[in-house]
Amino acid sequence: MKVTLITMILLALATPAFAQGNRDTLEKQLAAKEKMEKTQFVLRELAQFEYKAKMDVPVSDSLFVSSGKMIDAMYNSAMRAGKVAIKSGQMTKVSQVELLDFAVLVSFADGSCTVIGTPSGTLDTKIAPAADLLVVAKESIAAYFETVKK
């Protein structure tokens, strides 16, 4: 009788803690799903176009763009390395989009050239609407490429 009573009390105490763990897991899964949907939306919109390089675009995983303007120091540093991923005038397509915490990453040329865009203000990709993320991505791309309809 005492064992049954103790077991019932322990179960009553453990159930809310167990449910809380499931809730945290569910919230993480929902956040991951929302991030994936936003990423797919941005990629789908960008994939409707081809992009023509305005200048030689170097092989780099860190070509930063802020408010639609390229960060010259990062570009010059990547160009000094000597490898060009996309020559001026060459056409390319977006190969990948990734949402970072406060930026949008867009890859071209099968990932050998990556543009990382941030807006002038604060951007939290977890709460920003997909349309705002698309605007940041388009502004970032425009620093290096002209948009060409397929």
C-alpha positions in Angstrom: 0.0 0.0 0.0 2.8 2.4 0.9 4.7 1.5 -2.2 1.7 2.2 -4.4 1.1 5.5 -2.7 4.7 6.6 -3.1 4.6 5.5 -6.8 1.5 7.5 -7.4 3.0 10.6 -5.8 6.2 10.2 -7.9 4.2 9.9 -11.1 2.1 12.9 -10.2 5.3 14.9 -9.7 7.2 13.6 -12.7 4.4 14.0 -15.3 4.6 17.9 -15.6 8.4 17.7 -16.0 8.0 15.1 -18.7 5.4 17.1 -20.5 7.6 20.2 -20.3 10.4 18.3 -22.0 8.1 17.3 -24.8 6.9 20.9 -25.2 10.5 22.1 -25.6 11.2 19.5 -28.2 8.0 20.4 -30.1 8.9 24.1 -30.1 12.3 23.3 -31.5 10.8 21.2 -34.2 8.3 23.9 -35.1 11.1 26.5 -35.2 13.1 24.2 -37.5 10.1 23.7 -39.8 9.4 27.4 -40.0 13.1 28.1 -40.8 13.1 25.4 -43.5 9.9 26.9 -45.0 11.4 30.4 -45.1 14.6 29.1 -46.7 12.6 27.2 -49.4 10.6 30.3 -50.1 13.7 32.5 -50.6 15.4 29.8 -52.7 12.3 29.3 -54.9 12.0 33.0 -55.6 15.7 33.4 -56.4 15.8 30.3 -58.6 13.4 32.0 -61.0 16.3 34.1 -62.3 19.8 33.8 -63.6 22.5 36.2 -62.5 25.1 37.9 -64.6 28.3 38.9 -62.8 29.0 42.6 -62.8 32.7 41.9 -62.0 34.9 39.0 -61.4 33.6 37.2 -58.3 36.2 35.4 -56.3 36.1 32.0 -54.7 35.0 32.8 -51.2 32.7 31.7 -48.4 32.6 35.2 -46.9 31.7 38.0 -49.4 29.8 40.3 -47.0 27.2 42.7 -48.2 25.6 45.3 -45.9 22.5 47.2 -46.9 23.1 46.2 -50.6 26.7 47.4 -50.6 29.6 45.0 -50.8 32.3 45.2 -48.1 35.3 46.1 -50.2 37.9 44.8 -47.7 36.4 41.3 -47.9 36.2 41.4 -51.7 39.7 42.6 -52.1 41.1 40.0 -49.7 39.3 37.2 -51.6 40.5 38.6 -54.9 44.1 38.6 -53.7 43.8 34.9 -53.1 43.7 34.7 -56.9 40.9 32.3 -57.7 37.9 33.6 -59.6 34.6 31.6 -59.2 32.6 33.6 -61.7 34.1 35.9 -64.4 32.6 39.2 -65.2 29.7 38.8 -67.6 29.3 35.1 -66.8 25.9 33.8 -66.0 25.2 31.7 -62.9 22.4 30.5 -60.7 21.7 30.4 -57.0 22.8 27.0 -55.7 21.9 27.3 -52.0 20.2 29.6 -49.5 20.8 29.4 -45.8 19.4 31.6 -43.0 21.9 32.5 -40.4 20.9 34.1 -37.1 21.2 37.7 -38.4 22.0 37.3 -42.1 21.0 35.6 -45.3 23.7 33.4 -47.0 23.3 32.9 -50.8 25.7 30.5 -52.6 26.5 30.5 -56.4 28.6 28.3 -58.6 27.9 25.1 -56.6 29.0 26.7 -53.3 32.4 28.1 -54.4 31.1 31.7 -54.1 29.0 32.8 -51.1 27.4 36.1 -50.5 26.3 36.9 -46.9 23.9 39.8 -46.7 22.7 41.9 -43.7 20.3 44.8 -43.8 21.0 48.2 -42.4 18.9 47.5 -39.3 18.7 44.5 -37.1 17.5 41.3 -38.6 16.5 38.2 -36.6 15.8 35.5 -39.1 13.8 33.5 -36.6 11.1 36.2 -36.4 11.5 38.1 -39.7 8.9 37.3 -42.4 10.1 35.4 -45.5 9.4 38.4 -47.7 11.9 40.5 -45.7 14.5 37.8 -45.9 14.0 37.7 -49.7 14.6 41.5 -49.9 17.9 41.1 -48.0 18.9 38.3 -50.3 18.0 40.3 -53.5 19.9 43.4 -52.2 22.9 41.3 -51.4 22.9 39.6 -54.8 22.6 43.0 -56.6 26.0 44.1 -55.2 27.7 41.5 -57.4 25.2 40.4 -60.0 22.6 41.7 -62.4 19.3 39.8 -62.4 18.3 38.2 -65.7 14.9 36.6 -66.3 15.2 33.0 -67.5 
